[in-house]
């Protein structure tokens, strides 16, 4: 009697900013409307794997720099945590620079940057 192959348990790790950029490029969306849990389960179902742990990493905009996006991500992260996603966040750091526009006026530009994230080791499953 042939032995059935064991089902693989699969964990997924998502970088929220990269996922958004690639979804935007592929589908033209200008809003992060993806669902990491559904994406993880869909990929696993296709390969006959078992989706186990979903992790999501993202930068969070400052309330002062972008109140709308800060509120959006606060709600979105809460919903992901309730869905069982392990979420790791980091504040986005803003680089500010004075530039002169075409009319000769000085304008302060603010550009959000994510820095390398180091995550402490947690219990392994």
Beta strands, then each sheet from edge to edge (+ up, - down):
strand 1: 9-15
strand 2: 50-60
strand 3: 86-91
strand 4: 93-100
strand 5: 106-113
sheet 1: 1+ 2+ 3+
sheet 2: 4+ 5-
end
